[in-house]
Amino acid sequence: MTPLPLIAYRLATRALEPLAPRLLDARAQKGKEDPVRVDERLGYTRAERPGGDLVWLHGVSVGETLSLLPLVERFVKTRPDLTVLVTSGTVTSAQILAERLPDGVIHQYAPVDGPGVVERFLDHWRPALAIFVESELWPNMLLEAHRRGVKLALVSARITEKTVDGWGRFPKSSRALMNTFDRVLPQDQVSAERLKRLGAHVDELINLKLAGEPLPHDAAAFSRISEAIGDRPVVVAASTHEGEEIAIIRALDKLPDRACLILLPRHPDRAPAIAAALQAEGFAFAMRSRGESIGRDTDIYLADTLNEMGLFLRLADVVVMGGSFAPALGLAPVGGHNPLEPARLARPTISGPDASNWATVTSSLAEAGGLILVQGPHELAGVVAPLLADPAAAKAMGERAKRAAAEAGGGLDRLWSLLTPLMPSAPAKGMRR
């Protein structure tokens, strides 16, 4: 029997559904929704569903959807008989997936959690298996999909204490939602304990963000930029946040004059504000979004474009991970970003003290000698300068990082074995879908 709070939620969301188009249109006007495809958020689509069985994978935004890519590729290679549908909730994630998804994989914007919307979505796509990444708990979608017999998996799950406290007021409801999942696979022990408190049966720890191949890149663009840089050493500050750029630049201004610093802000739409700050500081910089190239007098290259992390990490002699310096600067913590991305490319990496979102892998890379932790930007020059001065030592550090990254990324095979029993049966050999 469905607990009363979930019944109340369903009634309330059904009553509010008529307002959804207006709210989505308002978000589209602010650039938060795709105005051309906004109807997908209401369960409508222009995309046809191919025949045969379909698996659906969902991630909210950029980080979650990118972590899905190795699993998507495994489905495409290992189970070509299945149609793969990927949904995400942000415009930026959709733009990146448009470039990164394998041929034949369908992308849609995720539907809002209204009962009618959910029914339209499920009526059209009819998934046999649905895989949610991280902390997506949609009551209407989960309950309706479970009622229809869809196999459900919560993968690489990460849940906050605030979420647990919120659902803790409705223990029967949280237990009912957790019971819809056939697999619950948290990404760490902390999330495992929290999910158990919500009533979940935890199967195993799997962190999808630890899996994957080196990020792709445009080889022609690499050659052009590399030629422009010449023999200057390159430091890449990757996935930086507000307040970090200027602090990192000031710290690295103590490096030899020949060094070239490339800034990759986590949110490229912040580029105008970063450019204004750089101009105020008197730095000579070029912006990739404007088509500007690196010249002999360019101090900083602002790489304010999407989906080019693989390109710029390959140009780096040393990588400084952004999102890790906020507390040292008196700012709200971010928790760091994925240090495996430079590690897979054998790049020596420096991280600030706030790597809480990546604590285990950061510790593993540091213990392996492939990553150095500093307490704040003020320590960067003292760590980066020796690596630039000794390329052999920097290369050895990068190779240690690459080996540690390979050891950390073995979870995809375990995940596949756990999901296989939930998948539709493969057709007999020689039969077409």
C-alpha positions in Angstrom: 0.0 0.0 0.0 1.3 3.4 -1.0 2.1 5.6 2.1 0.0 8.7 2.5 2.8 11.2 2.0 3.5 9.8 -1.5 -0.3 9.8 -2.3 -0.4 13.5 -1.2 2.7 14.2 -3.4 1.1 12.6 -6.4 -2.1 14.6 -5.9 -0.2 17.8 -5.4 2.0 17.4 -8.5 -1.1 16.4 -10.6 -2.8 19.7 -9.5 0.4 21.7 -10.3 1.0 20.1 -13.7 -1.0 22.7 -15.7 1.5 25.3 -14.4 4.5 23.4 -15.7 4.4 24.8 -19.3 4.5 28.4 -18.0 7.3 27.7 -15.6 9.4 25.9 -18.2 8.8 28.7 -20.7 10.0 31.2 -18.1 13.1 29.1 -17.5 13.7 29.0 -21.3 13.6 32.8 -21.5 16.4 32.8 -18.9 18.5 30.3 -20.9 17.8 27.5 -18.4 15.8 25.3 -20.8 16.1 24.6 -24.5 13.2 26.5 -26.1 13.2 24.2 -29.1 13.0 21.1 -27.1 11.2 22.3 -23.9 8.2 20.0 -24.6 10.4 17.0 -23.9 10.3 18.1 -20.2 6.6 17.5 -20.4 6.9 14.0 -21.8 6.3 14.9 -25.5 8.8 14.0 -28.1 9.4 14.2 -31.9 11.8 11.2 -31.7 10.5 7.8 -32.7 11.0 4.8 -30.5 12.8 2.0 -32.4 11.4 -1.5 -32.1 12.8 -4.0 -29.6 13.9 -3.5 -26.0 15.2 -0.2 -24.7 17.3 0.7 -21.7 17.1 4.2 -20.2 20.0 6.0 -18.4 19.6 9.3 -16.6 22.0 11.8 -15.1 21.1 15.3 -14.0 23.8 17.6 -15.2 27.3 17.5 -16.8 29.2 15.5 -14.2 26.6 12.8 -13.9 26.0 12.4 -17.6 29.7 12.3 -18.4 30.1 9.5 -15.8 27.4 7.6 -17.7 29.4 7.5 -21.0 31.6 4.4 -20.3 28.4 2.5 -19.4 26.6 3.8 -22.5 29.5 2.7 -24.6 29.5 -0.8 -23.0 25.8 -1.1 -23.9 26.5 -0.1 -27.5 29.4 -2.5 -27.9 28.1 -5.5 -25.9 24.4 -5.3 -26.4 23.8 -3.8 -29.8 20.3 -5.4 -29.8 19.2 -2.8 -27.2 18.2 0.8 -27.9 19.9 3.2 -25.5 18.1 6.3 -24.3 20.0 8.9 -22.3 18.2 11.8 -20.5 19.7 14.8 -18.7 18.3 17.9 -17.1 20.4 20.8 -18.2 21.1 22.6 -21.5 24.9 22.3 -21.0 24.7 18.6 -20.5 22.6 18.2 -23.6 25.2 20.2 -25.7 28.0 18.0 -24.5 26.1 14.8 -25.0 25.3 15.8 -28.5 29.0 15.6 -29.3 29.9 12.6 -27.1 27.1 10.1 -27.4 27.8 7.1 -29.7 25.9 6.9 -33.0 22.4 5.5 -32.5 22.0 6.6 -28.9 19.0 8.8 -28.3 19.1 11.9 -26.0 16.0 13.5 -24.5 15.6 16.1 -21.8 14.4 14.5 -18.6 10.6 14.8 -17.9 9.4 16.7 -14.8 7.9 14.5 -12.1 4.3 15.1 -12.8 2.0 12.0 -13.0 0.7 12.8 -16.4 4.1 13.7 -17.7 5.6 10.5 -16.3 2.8 8.4 -18.0 3.4 10.0 -21.4 7.1 9.4 -21.1 6.8 5.8 -20.1 4.0 5.1 -22.6 6.3 6.3 -25.4 9.7 4.9 -24.5 8.6 1.7 -22.6 12.0 1.0 -21.0 12.8 -2.5 -19.8 15.6 -1.2 -17.5 16.1 2.3 -16.1 19.4 3.4 -14.5 19.6 6.6 -12.4 23.0 8.1 -11.5 23.8 9.7 -8.2 20.8 11.0 -6.1 17.7 11.1 -8.3 14.6 10.2 -6.3 11.5 11.0 -8.4 8.5 9.5 -6.5 6.0 9.6 -9.4 8.5 8.2 -11.9 9.9 5.5 -9.6 6.5 4.3 -8.4 4.9 4.2 -11.9 7.9 2.6 -13.5 8.0 -0.1 -10.8 4.2 -0.6 -11.2 4.8 -1.3 -14.9 7.6 -3.8 -14.2 10.5 -1.7 -15.3 13.8 -2.9 -13.6 15.3 0.0 -11.7 18.9 0.7 -10.6 20.3 3.5 -8.6 24.0 3.6 -9.6 27.0 5.5 -8.3 24.6 7.0 -5.8 25.7 9.9 -3.7 23.2 11.3 -1.1 23.6 14.2 1.3 22.8 14.3 5.0 20.3 17.0 4.2 18.4 14.7 1.9 18.4 11.9 4.5 17.1 14.3 7.1 14.3 15.5 4.8 13.1 12.0 4.0 13.6 10.9 7.6 10.3 12.6 8.4 8.6 10.1 6.2 10.3 6.8 6.8 7.6 4.7 5.2 7.7 6.8 2.1 11.5 6.6 1.8 11.4 2.9 2.3 8.7 2.5 -0.4 10.9 4.5 -2.8 14.0 2.5 -2.0 12.1 -0.8 -2.5 11.4 0.2 -6.1 15.1 -0.3 -6.9 16.4 -3.7 -8.0 19.9 -2.5 -7.4 21.3 0.2 -5.1 25.0 0.9 -5.7 26.4 3.8 -3.7 29.7 5.4 -4.7 31.1 5.4 -1.2 30.5 4.1 2.3 29.1 7.3 3.6 26.3 7.3 1.0 25.8 3.6 1.6 25.0 4.2 5.3 22.7 7.1 4.5 20.8 5.0 1.9 20.4 2.2 4.4 18.8 4.7 6.8 16.3 5.5 4.1 15.4 1.8 3.8 17.6 0.7 0.9 19.2 -2.7 0.4 22.7 -1.8 -0.7 24.4 -4.3 -3.0 27.9 -3.0 -3.6 29.9 0.2 -3.8 30.4 1.5 -7.4 31.7 4.9 -8.4 31.1 5.4 -12.1 33.2 8.6 -12.1 36.2 6.4 -11.5 35.6 4.5 -14.8 36.3 5.7 -18.3 38.9 6.3 -21.0 41.0 9.5 -21.5 38.9 12.4 -22.6 38.8 12.9 -26.3 40.3 15.9 -28.2 40.5 17.6 -31.5 43.9 16.6 -32.9 44.0 19.5 -35.4 43.2 22.1 -32.7 45.9 20.5 -30.5 48.5 21.0 -33.2 47.5 24.6 -33.8 47.6 25.6 -30.2 50.7 23.6 -29.4 52.5 25.4 -32.3 51.4 28.8 -31.0 52.7 28.0 -27.5 56.0 26.8 -28.8 58.5 25.5 -26.2 56.9 27.5 -23.3 55.9 25.3 -20.3 52.2 25.1 -19.8 50.2 25.1 -16.6 46.4 24.3 -16.9 44.1 25.5 -14.1 41.1 23.2 -14.7 37.5 23.5 -13.6 38.0 26.7 -11.7 35.3 28.5 -9.8 34.6 32.1 -8.9 37.3 33.6 -6.7 39.9 30.9 -7.7 41.1 32.2 -11.0 42.6 35.5 -9.7 44.1 33.8 -6.6 45.7 31.0 -8.8 47.0 33.6 -11.3 48.5 35.8 -8.6 50.2 32.7 -7.1 51.6 31.5 -10.4 52.7 35.0 -11.4 55.9 34.1 -9.5 56.8 31.4 -12.1 59.3 32.1 -14.9 58.1 34.7 -17.4 58.0 32.1 -20.2 55.3 29.9 -18.6 51.8 29.9 -20.3 48.8 29.6 -18.0 45.5 28.2 -19.5 42.3 28.8 -17.5 39.4 26.4 -18.0 36.5 27.8 -15.9 34.0 25.1 -14.7 31.2 27.4 -16.1 32.3 29.1 -19.3 29.4 31.5 -19.1 31.5 33.3 -16.4 34.1 34.2 -19.0 33.1 37.9 -19.2 33.6 38.4 -15.5 36.9 36.5 -15.6 38.1 38.6 -18.5 37.1 41.8 -16.7 39.1 40.7 -13.6 42.1 39.8 -15.8 42.0 43.2 -17.5 41.8 45.0 -14.2 44.9 43.0 -13.0 46.8 44.1 -16.2 47.3 40.6 -17.6 47.7 40.0 -21.3 45.2 37.3 -22.2 43.4 35.7 -25.2 39.9 34.2 -25.2 39.2 31.0 -27.1 35.5 31.9 -27.5 36.5 35.0 -29.5 38.8 33.0 -31.8 41.9 34.7 -30.4 45.2 32.8 -30.5 48.1 32.6 -28.1 50.9 35.1 -29.0 54.4 35.6 -27.6 53.1 38.2 -25.1 50.0 36.2 -24.0 50.2 35.5 -20.3 46.9 33.7 -20.0 44.7 31.8 -22.4 41.0 31.8 -21.3 39.6 28.5 -22.6 36.0 29.5 -22.2 34.4 26.8 -24.4 32.6 23.5 -23.7 33.8 20.0 -24.0 37.5 20.7 -24.6 39.0 19.5 -21.4 40.7 16.7 -23.1 42.4 19.1 -25.5 43.8 21.4 -22.9 44.8 18.7 -20.4 47.0 17.2 -23.2 48.7 20.6 -23.6 49.6 20.7 -19.9 52.9 20.1 -18.3 51.3 20.5 -14.9 47.6 20.6 -14.0 46.1 22.6 -11.1 42.6 21.3 -10.2 40.0 24.0 -9.5 37.1 23.7 -7.2 39.5 22.7 -4.4 40.7 26.1 -3.1 37.4 27.8 -2.0 37.7 27.3 1.8 41.3 28.5 1.7 40.0 31.7 0.1 37.1 32.1 2.6 34.6 30.9 0.1 31.8 28.3 0.2 33.3 24.8 -0.4 32.9 23.1 -3.8 34.4 19.7 -3.0 36.9 19.5 -5.8 36.6 18.0 -9.3 37.6 14.7 -10.9 41.4 14.3 -10.6 41.3 11.1 -12.7 40.8 13.2 -15.9 44.4 14.5 -15.9 45.7 11.3 -14.3 44.4 9.2 -17.2 46.5 11.4 -19.5 49.6 11.0 -17.3 49.6 14.6 -16.2 51.1 15.6 -12.8 48.4 17.3 -10.8 48.1 19.7 -7.9 45.0 20.0 -5.8 43.9 22.3 -3.0 42.7 21.1 0.4 39.0 20.8 -0.5 38.7 17.5 -2.4 35.8 16.1 -0.3 33.8 15.0 -3.4 36.8 13.0 -4.5 38.4 12.1 -1.1 39.2 8.5 -1.7 40.6 8.8 -5.2 42.5 11.9 -4.3 44.1 10.1 -1.4 44.9 7.1 -3.7 46.6 9.4 -6.3 48.5 11.3 -3.6 49.7 8.0 -2.0 50.8 6.8 -5.4 52.9 9.9 -5.9 50.8 11.2 -8.8 49.1 14.1 -7.1 50.3 16.8 -4.6 48.0 18.4 -2.1 48.6 22.0 -1.1 46.9 24.1 1.6 46.2 27.1 -0.6 47.1 29.0 -3.7 50.1 30.6 -1.9 51.9 27.2 -2.0 51.4 26.6 -5.7 54.5 28.3 -7.1 56.7 26.4 -4.7 55.3 23.1 -6.0 54.7 23.9 -9.7 58.1 25.6 -10.4 60.2 22.5 -9.6 58.0 20.3 -11.8 58.4 22.7 -14.7 62.2 22.9 -14.1 62.5 19.1 -14.2 60.4 17.6 -17.0 61.7 14.1 -16.2 60.3 14.3 -12.7 57.0 15.7 -13.9 56.7 12.9 -16.4 57.4 10.2 -13.8 54.8 11.8 -11.5 52.3 11.7 -14.4 53.0 8.0 -15.1 52.4 7.2 -11.4 49.1 9.1 -11.6 48.1 7.1 -14.8 48.8 3.8 -13.1 46.8 4.7 -10.0 43.9 5.9 -12.2 43.9 2.5 -14.0 43.7 0.7 -10.7 40.8 2.9 -9.5 38.7 2.4 -12.7 37.9 -1.3 -12.4 34.4 -0.8 -11.2 32.7 -0.8 -14.7 33.2 -4.6 -15.1 31.6 -5.2 -11.6 28.7 -2.8 -12.4 28.1 -4.6 -15.7 27.9 -8.0 -14.0 25.4 -6.6 -11.4 23.2 -5.0 -14.1 23.2 -8.0 -16.5 20.5 -10.0 -14.7 18.2 -6.9 -15.0 18.7 -6.6 -18.7 16.3 -8.1 -21.3 17.5 -11.4 -22.7 19.8 -11.1 -25.7 18.4 -12.5 -28.9 19.7 -15.9 -30.0 22.8 -15.8 -32.1 22.1 -15.0 -35.7 18.7 -13.4 -35.0 18.1 -9.7 -35.7 16.5 -7.4 -33.2 
